[in-house]
Amino acid sequence: MAAQPDEPCLTPDAATPDPRTTLARPDLAEQALEGLVRARAYRPVRPMHAAVPLADIHAAADPASERIDQLIFGEAFDVLDQKGDRLWGRARRDGLVGWISASALQPGARLPTHRVAAVAAAGSTATRIAGCSAPAMLTCAVPSTCDSRGTTTLSAAS
C-alpha cells in the first residue's frame, strides 16, 4: 500500500521505537507515548533523583545484568514501574531506559544549577557540603550566591 501524500512514509525500522530510549514495553508505556506506541496500559512517570554518588542502571531488573548507564548524585530519573526494590525508568540526561535500585533514588527531580567536575582535595568543602564526591549535579539553594554561569566557589567555614 502506497503512502498518501500527506502521510509520512516510514520504513519498518523507523516505525519501531528504540527500546533503549523509549519508555515502553508491551504491557506498559509512559503516558506521553499514548497514541504513538502500543501498550496495554499508560501511566505518568514519577520524577526522582540520584541520592548516592553513583547509581548503576541495568538492562534488566536483575542487579547482576549488564550495566548500561550510571546516574551521578542529583541526576533525574523518571520512574514508570517497580519490581521489588528495582525501579524501571529513564535517565533524563541521556535518555537511556533501564532498571535501578530504589535505595539509590529520592522523590523529586529539581533541575541542577551546578555540576561538580572536580574536587580539589579529599575532604574538600564540596564533599562536606553536598555529601558526595565529584562528579555530581547540585542545585544552588541560595541563587543570589551563584554567578550568571551558575558557578559558586565553595569555601570552608573556619
Buried (B, 14 or more C-beta within 10 A) or exposed (E): EEEEEEEEEEEEEEEEBEEEEBBBBEEBBBEEBBEEBEBEEBBEBBBBBBBBBBBBBBBBBEEEEEEBBBBBBBBBBBBBBBEEEBBBBBBBBEBBBBBBBBEBBEEEBEEBBBBBEEBEEEEBBBBEBBEBBBBBBBEBEEEEEBEEEBEBEBEEEE
